[in-house]
Amino acid sequence: MSLTQIEAIPSRSASIHMEALLHHVLVEVTRDDQPRNMEQCINLWVQSIEGTKKLQSQQRMNEALQIYAIMRAVWPGEKRIKDLRDYLLD
C-alpha cells in the first residue's frame, strides 16, 4: 500500500494520518531517483505540523522536528524552508 493510499483511507485516525503525511515528506526529501519536490514537502509538512498541534502529539512533533532538520540540510539556503521554523514556535 502506498502512502497516498494510506492517506485516502476514510477511517484512519488523525494520528495515523499525521504519521502518513510525515512519512510522505521523509520519502520525498530523501529520494535520490529524481529531483526532490520542495513545494510538496513544504505543503505536506505544514499540514502535518498543524494536525500534530491539534492532536498535541509529542511523538509526531518529534518526527516533524527531525524531518524539518533533514529539509534544512537538503535545502540549506532556502528561505521558505527556514521560515517553516515559525510553525514550530507557535
C-alpha contacts under 8 A as a table, 3 or more apart, distances in Angstrom:
res1	aa1	res2	aa2	distance
1	M	5	Q	6.22
1	M	6	I	6.93
2	S	5	Q	5.17
2	S	6	I	6.40
3	L	6	I	5.04
3	L	7	E	6.19
3	L	20	A	6.19
3	L	21	L	7.86
3	L	23	H	7.69
3	L	24	H	6.27
4	T	7	E	5.10
4	T	8	A	6.35
5	Q	8	A	5.10
5	Q	9	I	6.64
6	I	9	I	5.48
6	I	17	H	7.72
6	I	20	A	6.90
7	E	12	R	7.96
7	E	17	H	5.95
7	E	20	A	6.36
7	E	21	L	7.39
9	I	12	R	5.74
12	R	16	I	6.29
12	R	17	H	6.55
13	S	16	I	5.23
13	S	17	H	6.24
14	A	17	H	4.97
14	A	18	M	6.22
14	A	51	G	7.63
14	A	55	L	7.66
15	S	18	M	5.14
15	S	19	E	6.17
15	S	52	T	7.59
15	S	55	L	7.28
15	S	57	S	7.91
15	S	60	R	7.84
16	I	19	E	4.93
16	I	20	A	6.08
17	H	20	A	5.06
17	H	21	L	6.24
18	M	21	L	5.10
18	M	22	L	6.19
18	M	48	S	5.10
18	M	49	I	7.94
18	M	51	G	6.49
18	M	52	T	6.56
18	M	60	R	7.20
19	E	22	L	5.15
19	E	23	H	6.12
19	E	48	S	7.78
19	E	60	R	6.73
20	A	23	H	5.08
20	A	24	H	6.05
21	L	24	H	5.03
21	L	25	V	6.37
21	L	44	L	5.97
21	L	45	W	7.04
21	L	47	Q	7.70
21	L	48	S	5.90
22	L	25	V	5.12
22	L	26	L	6.19
22	L	44	L	7.26
22	L	45	W	6.40
22	L	48	S	6.33
22	L	63	E	7.33
22	L	64	A	6.65
22	L	67	I	7.61
23	H	26	L	4.89
23	H	27	V	6.06
24	H	27	V	5.21
24	H	28	E	6.23
24	H	44	L	7.69
25	V	28	E	5.12
25	V	29	V	5.97
25	V	40	Q	7.71
25	V	41	C	5.09
25	V	44	L	6.40
25	V	45	W	6.46
25	V	67	I	7.59
26	L	29	V	5.23
26	L	30	T	6.08
26	L	67	I	6.30
27	V	30	T	5.44
27	V	31	R	6.04
28	E	31	R	5.39
28	E	36	R	5.99
28	E	37	N	6.77
28	E	41	C	6.84
29	V	36	R	5.91
29	V	37	N	7.47
29	V	38	M	7.53
29	V	41	C	6.89
29	V	70	I	7.55
29	V	71	M	6.56
29	V	74	V	7.35
30	T	36	R	7.74
31	R	34	Q	6.90
31	R	35	P	7.72
31	R	36	R	6.55
32	D	35	P	7.13
32	D	36	R	7.75
37	N	40	Q	5.45
37	N	41	C	6.36
38	M	41	C	4.99
38	M	42	I	6.14
39	E	42	I	5.16
39	E	43	N	6.20
40	Q	43	N	5.16
40	Q	44	L	6.04
41	C	44	L	5.33
41	C	45	W	5.85
42	I	45	W	5.17
42	I	46	V	6.05
42	I	81	I	7.26
42	I	84	L	7.98
43	N	46	V	5.28
43	N	47	Q	6.29
44	L	47	Q	5.09
44	L	48	S	6.12
45	W	48	S	5.03
45	W	49	I	6.08
45	W	64	A	7.35
46	V	49	I	5.16
46	V	50	E	6.12
46	V	84	L	7.81
46	V	87	Y	7.63
47	Q	50	E	5.31
47	Q	51	G	6.22
48	S	51	G	5.14
48	S	52	T	5.91
48	S	64	A	7.68
49	I	52	T	4.92
49	I	53	K	6.14
49	I	61	M	7.08
49	I	64	A	6.70
49	I	87	Y	7.28
49	I	88	L	7.94
50	E	53	K	5.27
50	E	54	K	6.53
50	E	87	Y	7.99
51	G	54	K	5.11
51	G	55	L	6.25
52	T	55	L	5.01
52	T	56	Q	5.87
52	T	57	S	5.72
52	T	60	R	6.11
52	T	61	M	6.32
53	K	56	Q	4.87
53	K	57	S	6.88
53	K	61	M	7.70
57	S	60	R	5.42
57	S	61	M	6.18
58	Q	61	M	4.93
58	Q	62	N	6.08
59	Q	62	N	5.19
59	Q	63	E	6.37
60	R	63	E	4.98
60	R	64	A	6.10
61	M	64	A	4.97
61	M	65	L	6.15
62	N	65	L	5.08
62	N	66	Q	6.29
63	E	66	Q	5.14
63	E	67	I	6.22
64	A	67	I	5.12
64	A	68	Y	6.01
65	L	68	Y	4.99
65	L	69	A	6.28
66	Q	69	A	5.15
66	Q	70	I	6.45
67	I	70	I	4.98
67	I	71	M	6.18
68	Y	71	M	5.00
68	Y	72	R	6.20
69	A	72	R	5.09
69	A	73	A	6.31
70	I	73	A	5.03
70	I	74	V	6.13
71	M	74	V	5.04
71	M	75	W	5.97
71	M	76	P	7.81
71	M	81	I	6.96
72	R	75	W	5.26
72	R	76	P	5.00
72	R	77	G	7.94
72	R	78	E	7.87
72	R	81	I	6.39
72	R	82	K	6.84
73	A	76	P	5.17
75	W	78	E	5.49
75	W	81	I	7.21
77	G	82	K	7.92
78	E	81	I	5.50
78	E	82	K	6.42
79	K	82	K	4.95
79	K	83	D	5.96
80	R	83	D	5.11
80	R	84	L	6.63
81	I	84	L	5.36
81	I	85	R	7.75
82	K	85	R	5.94
83	D	86	D	5.91
84	L	87	Y	5.56
84	L	88	L	7.36
85	R	88	L	5.25
85	R	89	L	6.72
86	D	89	L	5.18
86	D	90	D	6.73
87	Y	90	D	5.72
